[in-house]
Amino acid sequence: MNDEAFMALALAEAVKAVGRTHPNPAVGAVLVKNGKVISSGFTSPVGGPHAEAIALAVAGKKAKGATLYVTLEPCNHFGRTPPCSEAIIAAGVKRVVFATRDPNPKVNGKGARRLRAAGLEVVEGVLKHASIELNHPFFRFMTTGLPWVTLKVGVTLDGKIATSTGKSKWISSEESRLVVHQLRDTIDAILVGAGTVIADDPLLTTRREDSKRARNPVRVVIDPNLRTDPKSAIYDAKVARTILATRRPAPKHAERGTEVWPFTSIEDLMRSLAAEGLLHVMVEGGAATHAEFIKAGLVDELVLFMGPRLFGHDGKTWSGMLGVTEAMKPYVFDHLDAVRVGPDLMVTARRRATSTSRSRSRR
């Protein structure tokens, strides 16, 4: 096996940590000696050991002379845990291969320099793009101070989210709804507008067949004028942490354990969520909220579950009122992909010019 093959194993380890490490990135590590894997590890929840430290601890004395494959540059500073670079050097590892540099200015290049200064061979850039893809939220925050925003919606073939009377259950299939819950299990926060709470009274929790592993994201409601009933299911903070963003006092909502945050703008709210370590936000409705996020340039990724149905011209369109008046000046998304999910089509796209490549971690 070559460097790419072993790095692929490290990436497989990192996948196990996705959705469990915020605000830290999901990192995987594999120790290899004489062509064989002797240990592996992935990032623990925040405050716990990093992937490299776990792999080294499992290998023990066998780590001496080994090659370490890790999906992100090892840290070289004291945060919640000691620097991984020092642990790697102390273990006697002779070679380190990492996929991409950590954009955190406390780390960026410093980990690699420390290892080289100690005499280790260091190789970087192996499966770089796959590593960045796995940690888009982390890179997005490090480069912009904003979370990665996924807009998820179930739509008909003619782009509707409800009939003219507001009925929407069910546009997508059981199979699609299972995938949605799998997505919820990997994100940090799920967000809806007041209209969705009023119309659907959603719980917005994660339900999976392997429910022991399921994790509820933080629930966020944007309700500037406080139109939602404090008795709505979503405001029971015993179920999951809940945030209400509003411009008005909301003592009855707060009585149920909901955190009441002042609402000034969507971008300010996104920055506040990111500052709390909530780096991946999924927006789930409704159309007016979708439109505001798109117009603000805050949607990084679209995930559309298209059910094989038609609601017609009088149905409600998922994207809301975007104010596009010229065909040559639309909101543009690219990196289109589509896969079948049961009878539905899952279409994904990325906002053009979304970048995750400039520079901040609590790693």
N, C-alpha and C positions, 0 to 999 in steps of 0.2 A: 504493500500500500504506500502511496505517496502522500505529500503534505496535504493535498486537497482532500484525499480520502479520509485522513485522520481529522482534518478540520470539519468535514461533514459530520463526523461522529460528535465532535464538540458542539456543533450547531444543533444536533439532535438532543443533546443534553440541555442546551439553552432553551429549547422549545418547552421543556418541562417546567420552566420557571415563568413563562409568559403569563402575565396577569396576577402574579403573586409577589412581585418585588418592588412595586412603586414606592418611592420615586426612583429607585435604582433600575438599571437596565437588566434584562434577562441575559445572563452570560453562562456559557458552558465551557468546561475544561476537560481535557483528556491527557493523561500522562502515558507516554509510550517508551518502551525500552526493548531493544533488540527486536524491533518490528512488531511488538505485541503491546496491547493496551493493559496497563497494570492498575489503573484507577481512573475514576472520572468523578465529576461533580457539577452541580449547577447552583446558581445564586439562591441563597436562602432569603426568606422575607427580611425586610429592612431591619438592620441591627444584628443579623446573623452573619455567619462567615460567607465570604465570596466563593465563587466556583473554584478558583485556584487553590484557596486554602483547604477546601474540602477534599479536592483531589490529592493534594500533598499529604493531608492527614491520613487518608486511606492508604496511600502508598507507603508511608513511613520511610524507613531507611532505603527502600527500593527506589525512591525518587532520585537518589544520587546517580548522576550520569544520564538521566532520562531526558526526553524531549517533552516539553509542555505545549500542547495546542490549546489556545484559548480564543474565544470569539471577540474579545475586546481587550485592548491594551491594559496590562496589569496596572493597578493604581500605585502611586508612589507617595501617598500622603496619609496622615492619620485623620480618619473621619469617625464613623461609628465603630470601625474596625481598624486594626493596624494595616500598614501598607503591604500589599501582596508581593511587591517587588522584593522586599526584604525577606519574606518567607521563602520565595523562590530561590534566592541566593543562598540562604541558610540551608536549604534542603539539598543543595549540590546539583541542582538541575543544570545541564550544560547547554541546552538549546531551547529557545522559546519562539514559537510561531504564533502570531496573533492575526486576526482577520482585519481589524481596523483600529485606528487610533480613537481614544476616548475624547470626545469634544469638550469635556469638562476642562476649563483652563487650568485647574489644579493638577490635571493629569497629562493633557495633550502633549505627547512626545517625551514627557519627563520619565514615565515608567520605562520606556524603551531605552532612554539614555542611561538610566541608573543600571539597568541590566547589562548593557554593553560596557559600561565603566567597570563593572565587576568581572568582565571577561567572558560573559555569556554570548553565544551566537544568537542574534535576534533577526527574525524574518517577519516582515509585516505585509499585509495586503492580500493574504490568501483567503479567497471567498469573501472579499470585502463587502460586495454589494448584498450578498445574502445575509450577512451580519447586520448591516444597516437596515435592511428590509424588516428584519425581526424586531428591531428596536426603533422604529420610526417615531413613536411618542417621545422617547428619551432624546433622540437627536433633534426633534422638532423643538422641544423645550430648551435644550442647550443652545440652539441657534437663534431662537426668537423669543423665548420666555412664554410661549403659548403652548397649550396642549395640542396633540394630534386629534382632529375632529373627524369622526366618521358619521356621515348622515345615512341612516338606515331607514328604508321605507318599503312597505309592501304595496305594489301597484298592479293595476290591470294592464292589459296589452296596450290600451289607449291612454295610459299614464294617469289613471284616476286612483284616488285613495278612498273614495266613498261615493255612494250614489247621491243623487240630488237631494235626498232626504237625510243624508248623513250616515247611512248604514254602510258598514265596512266588514263585518264578520261573515265569512272569512274570505279574503282575497287570495291569500297564499295558503299553501298546503300544510299539512301536519309535518311533513319532512322539512319544509322551510322554517317552520316555527321552532323545530328542534335545533336547526343551525343557528337561529337567532339567539336561542338560550346559550348555545355554545359560545357565541360571540360575547354575550353579556358576561359570561364567566371569565373572559380575558381582559375586559376593559376596567377602567377605574371609576367612571361615573356615567350615568345615563340621564339624559336631559329631555324634558318636554315642556311645552308651553301650557298656559292656563287652559286654552281651548281643549286640549287633549284630556286634561284632568276632568274638566266639566263633562265632556262628551262620553268618555270611556271609563272613568274612575279606575285607571290601571294601577296595578301593584308594582310593576316594573322590577320584579325579582328574577332570580335565575332558577330555572327548573330544569333538571337534567336527570337522565336515567340513573347516573351514578351520583345521586344527590349528596352523598357524603363529601364529595370533592367540590361541589358547586359553591360559588362565592357570590354574594349579592354586591353589585356595584353601589356606590353612593348615588342616591337619587336626587336630582336637581329639578326644581320647577321654576320657570320664569313666569312670574305673575305680577307685573308692575302695579296694576290697579287693584290687586287683592280680590279677584273675582271668584277664586276657588273656595269651596266649602272646607273648613278646617276638619270636618269629619271624613273627608275623602280618604280612601284606603292608603294612599301614598304618604300621608302625613303621620302614619304610625311609625315612629322612629324605633320602636322595639323590633321591628322587622328588619330595618336597615337604616343606616345613617341617611338623613334627609335634609336637604337645603332648600329653603324657599327664598328666591331673590325677588324683592318687592320694594316699592317706594313708600309703602304705608306700614304703620304699626300692625303687627300680627300676633297679639298675645295668645289668642285661642289656638293658633297653629303651634306656637311655641310650647303651649301646655302639653302637647302630645310628644314633645321631645324634638320637634323639628327646629333646625337652626335657621334663624331669620337673618338674611344678609341684605344689605342695602343694594338696590339695583340702580346702576347709572347707565351702563351700556353692555352689550353682549361681549365686546372685546375686554372690557374691564372685568366682567365676570369670568371670562376664560382665563385671564391672567391670575385672578384670585384663586381659581381652582388649581391651576398649575402650581402656584406658590404653595398650595397645601399638599403637593405631591400627586395630584390627580392629573396624570399626563395623557390619558387617553379617554376622551369624552365621546359618547355615542348619542347623537341627537335622534329622537324617535317621534317627532311630530310636535304640532301638526303643520299644515301647509304654510301658515303665516310665519311660524318659527323657522321652517326650512328656508323660506324666502329671505328672512332677515340674516340668517347665517351665510347664505350664498352671497347676498349683496354686500355683506361686510368682508367678504373674502376669507372667511374663516373655515370653510369646509375643505378639508384635505382629501377626503375620500368619500365616494358614493357607493352604497351597497343597496341595490334594488332587487327585490324579490318579485318577479313578474309572474302573476298568475294568469292562466289562459282564459281570461274573461274580458268582456267589454261592458263599460257603464255608459258610454255615449257622451255626447257633447255637454249634457247638463250635469254630468258627474263632477266631483271636486278634484281638481288637479293637484298633484303632490307638491309641485314646486312653488305654488302660490304666485303672487304678483311680483314679477321681477323687473318690470318697467323696461323691457327690451323693445325698442322701436325700430331698430335697424338689423336686418338679417346678418350683416357683416360684423355686428358688434354684440355677439351673444356672450354668455358665460361659457367658457370652454373647459372641457375635461378631456383627458386622454388616458393612455395606458388601459384602454378598454379590455375587459375580459368577461367571458360568460361561461357558466357551467350549468348543467342540468341538476336540479334538486327535486327529485320526484317529478311531478308534472310541471313544475315551475322552472323558470330561468333565473339564475342569480347573476346579475350584471354588476361588475365593479369598475370603477373609474377613479382616476386621480385628478385633482385640480392642476391645470397646467401651471408650471412655474413653481409648484410647491417644492421647497428645498429643505433638506435636512442636513446640509453640509457646512455650517459655519461654527459659533461658540458661546458652561456653567455647572457638577453632579454632587450628589450627596453620597456618592459611592464610598 
